[in-house]
Amino acid sequence: MTTSSVPTGVVPDAPRPLYPELEPYVTGQLQVDAGNALYWEESGNPDGKPVVFIHGGPGGGVSAKTRRFFDPARYRIIQFDQRNCGRSTPHASSDGVDWDANTTWHLVADLEALREHRGVDRWQVFGGSWGSSLGLAYAETHPERVTELVLRGIFTLRRSELDWYYNGGAGNLAPQWRESFLAPLGAGFTGDAIARYHDLLFDPDPAVHGPAGVAWTTWEAATSFLHYKPDAVADFADPSFALAFARIENHFFVNGGWFREGQLIEDAHKVRHLPGVIVQGAYDLCCPPVTAWDLHRAWPEARFELVHAGHASFEPAITDALIRATDGFAS
C-alpha cells in the first residue's frame, strides 16, 4: 500500500455516509474466565470478510452505530464489549469486579478466545483511540491472525500522551472544561490528576465516586469533537456509564496499559508486512497527531491520512476516511 497524507484543512467535498442501520443476526455471551463474560454480536454477511471492531475507552462499549463503518453485503462484522463495560459482566459500576483480571493482555487473550469461538481464521482489525492501542497490541502479538489494520485517533499510552490530556496541554485549549475536570480534585490542586482521580473513582462512597465519574467522562466527551456537541456530553454524563467508563480508563492509565514505555510504536515492525491505514484528526485534543505520525514513521508502509477533524470517529472527515479504508479492503 502506498503512503499518502491528506493535507490539514482539506474537507471531503461529499463525505461518505455511514452504511444503513442493521441488526445483528446472532448475539451471545462468551465466558472468558471464572469471573468475566463478554457480550458479542455479529451482523452483515455471515459469509463475508471477517472484521472485528475494537471499541475505545477502554470502557466505551459498542453500539448499533459502530456496525455502520462496514458494507454489510461484504463484511461479517464482529463486535464485542470489553471486560466490565457495556453488556459484558460484571459491570464496572457495580461491586464484584476483579480489577487484576482486566489488563491489556487479558483483552488480547479475549480477542483470541472470541476469534476461536466464532470460527474465524484471520480477520481485519479495526479500532480507534484505545481501540487503536488494543488493536496494535493484538496484531503485534498475533500478526498471523490479522488480514489488515484500520486504526483511527492513535493512542499508545506513552506518559507524554497521558500527561498532555490529563495534566496540562489539552486543558489550555478547553479551559472551561479543564476547570470542570479539576473541580473534584479540590481548589488549587497540583500534581498527577490521573493518580488523584484513582482515589476518588474507587472510593466506596457514591457521593465521592459518582461526581468524579461524571467529571472525568464529560471532559472526554466535551473535547472529542472539532465542534462542541452538547448531546455527546449529556450521553456521557449518565451516572452508570460514566462511572464504569471512568474507572476502567483510569485503571488502565494508572498502570500505563501494562506496556513498557513506547512499546506499541517500538514493536510496529511486527506488523509492517500487513496492509494498514492510519486515520488521524488534525485537531484531535485527546490523541494529538504526533502519536499517529510516530506510528507512521515506524510503519511507513501504512497509508497515513491526516484529516480536518477532531477525535471522534463520527466526525465527517474521519468517517469518510474510515469507510474508504474498509471499502478498499472489502474484497
N, C-alpha and C positions, 0 to 999 in steps of 0.2 A: 504494500500500500504506500502511495506517495505521501510525502509530508506536505502539509499546507497550513496556512493560517488565514483566517478571515480577519481583516483589519478592524480595530476598535472603531465604533461609531457606525459601522455598517449594519443596517437592519434589513432583513429579507423583505423584498417587495410584497410577497404573498406567502407568509409563513405557513408551513404545512400544519393543518389542524390535527388534533388527536384523532385516532380512529374512533368509530362509533362505540357507544356503550355496549357491553356484552356481559353475560352472566357466566359464571363458571359451570362446567359440565360435571365436575366432581370436586368434592372437598373432603378434608379429613383431619385427624389429629395423629401426629406421629410421636410416640413415646420415645424420647431420646436417652433418658436415663430414669432412675427411680423417682426423681423429683420434678421432671420437666416434660411437658408435651407441647409440640409445636402445631399450630394451625397451618394448614397448607391448602392450596386450591390450584386447579388447572382450568384454563379457558382457551378459546381459539380452536385450532385444528388438532385433534388428537394424533394425527399422522404428520403434523407439521414439524418444522425445525424447532428443537427444544431450546428454550431460553429461560434462565432463572433471573427473576427480578429481585435485587437485594435492596431493601429499603434503607433509609437513612436514620439518623439519630446519633447513636443507636437508641432504639425505643420508639421510632416513629410508626412502625406498623405499615401494612399495605392497605390499599383501598380499591374500590371499583375503578377509580380514575387511573391508577397506575398500570392497569392492564392495557391501556389505550395507546401506549407507545409502539405497539406491535400490530402488524397486519394480521388479523385473526384468521384469514384464509391460509396464511403461510406459516404461522408460528404456533407452536404448542407452548403456551405461556404458563409458567410455573411460578407461583408466588407463595411466600410464607411469612409469618410473623416470627421474628427472632425471639429468643428466650425472654419471658417475663413481660411481654408487651402485646398489644392488640388482642387477639383471641387465643394466644398461647397462655398456658397456665404453668405455675401460679403467676398472678399479675403483680407487677412491682409496686402497685399502690396498696397491696394487702400484706398481711403478715405471712410468714412461712416461706419466704424466698431465701434460697441458699446462694448468697452472693458470690461465694467462692466457686460456684458452678456456672457462673456467667462471665466468661472471658472471651477474647477474640478467638482463642484456639478451641474453646468449646463450640463456638459458632462455625468455625471452619469444619470441625468434625460433624456438626449438624448438617451442613450443606452436603457433605459426602453421604451422610445417612439418608438424606432426602433424595439425592440422586439415585442411590441404590434402591431405595423404597419405590421410586417411580419408574424404575427400569430404564433409566437413561444412561447411555454410554458416554456421550460428550454433549456439552451444552454451551450456549452463548452465555456469558456472564455480563449482566447489565446492572450498574449501580451508580448512585450519586451521593455526594457528601460522605457520610460514614459508609454508605453503600460502596463508594469507590475504595475506601480503606479495606473493608471486608472482602470486596471483590478481588483486590490486589493480593491480599493475604491468602485467599483461597487459591487464586491462579498461580501464585508463586510456590504454593505447597503442592498443588495438583495440576500442573500445566498440561498433563496428558489428558485431562478431563475437560479441557476448555477449547472451544472452536474459535471464539473471538471475545474480545473485551470491548464494551462500550461504557465509558466512565465519564461522569459529569461532576463538576464542582469539587476538584480534587482536594482530599483531606488525608493526611498521613500521620497525624497526632504528634508531629515533632513539637518540642517545647515552644519553639518560636511561634508556631501556629496557634497553640492554645493560649499563649500569653497575648498575642495580637488580639484575639477575640474577647477574652475574659479579663485581661489585666491591663488593657491600655489602648492600643492604636485604634481599633474599631470604634471605641467609645467617643473619640474625637469627631467622628463623622455622624454620630447619632447621640448627641449629648443628652437629650431629654430621656431617651430610653436607657442610656447608661445610668442616669440618676435612679430610674425605677429599678434597674437591675441591682444597684448597690444598696438600695434602701433597706432591705432586710439585714444587711451586714452592720448597720449602725452608723451614726454620724461620724464622719472623719475616718472611716475605715481605710487602712492601708495594708498592703500585703497581698497574698495569693487568694483571690476570690474563689477559685476552684476548691481549695482546701477548706476555706471557711464555709462555703456552701455545703460541703460534705457533712459537716457537723449539723447544719440546720436541716438538711433534707432527710437525714437518718435519725433525727431527734424523734422520740416516740410521741411527743405532744403534737396533735393536729394543729394547734394554734401556732406552732413553730414551723413544722414541715409543710403545711398547706400553703401559706403565703410565699414561702421560699420556692416551692414548686412552680407556682404561677409566675413569680418574678423571673425565675430562670428561663422558663419556657417562652414567655411572651417577649423577652429580649430577643430570642432567636426568630420568632415569628415576625417581629417588627422590622428586623434588619435583613430579611431574606429576599426581599423584592426590590427591584430598582425603584418602583413607585409604591409607597406605603399602602398596605391593604388591611383596613380595619377588620374585615371579615376573617382574615387569617389569624389575626391576633385574638379575636373572640373565640375562634375554634380552639386555639392552643391554650386558652385560659380555662377550659373545662377542668375542674379540680382533679378528677380521677386520672385523666390523660396527662395533665401537667405534672402530677407527682411522679407517675411511672416514668415518663419521658425524662424528667429532670434527674431522678435517682439513677436511671440506667446510664444516661450520658455522664453524669458526674462520676459514677463508679468507674467507668472506662477511662475518663480523663485523669482522675487522680492516679490511676495506675498506668498512664501513658499507653493504654491499649495493649499492655504486656508486650510491647515492641522494644527492641533496643533502639536508641535514638537514630532516626534516619533509615530504619530497616527497610521500609517498603520501597523507597527510591533506590537504596543501595542494592536491593535484590531484584530490581527490574530486569536485569539481564536474563532472569529465568523465564521471562515471558516475551522476549524480543522476537522470537520466531512466530508469535501469534499475531494475527491481524488485530488492529485496535484503533479506536477513535477516542480522543480526549476532547471533551467539550467543556469550555470554561467561560463563565460570565466575566467580562472585563471589569465590572463594577461590583464584584462579589465581596461583601464585607465579612461574611462568615469564613470563607475559604479563599483568601486572596490569590490572584493569578500566579504569583511567584511559585507556588507549590506545583501547580499544573505545568508550569514551564520547566521546573526542576525535573519533574517526572518525564516530560518530553525529551529533555536533554539526555536522560538516562535510557530512554526508549524512543530513539529518533524515527524508527520505522512507523510508529503510530501517527495517524493523522491528527493534527492539533488544530482546533478551531476555537479562537477567542472571539466571542460574540458580544453584541451590545445587550447586556443583561446583568441582573444581579445574581443571586444564588439559586433561587428556586427552580425546580425542573419545569414548572408550568409557566415560566417566562416565555413569551412567544418565540424569541430567537433561540432559546435553548431547546424548546420543544421541537422547533423546526430542525435543528441540527441533529437531535437525537433520532427523530423519525427518518431523516435522510440516512443516518447510520444503520438503523435497523432494516430499512428497506434495502439498502445496499448489500447487507449480509443475508437477506432472507433466502436467497437461492444458493 
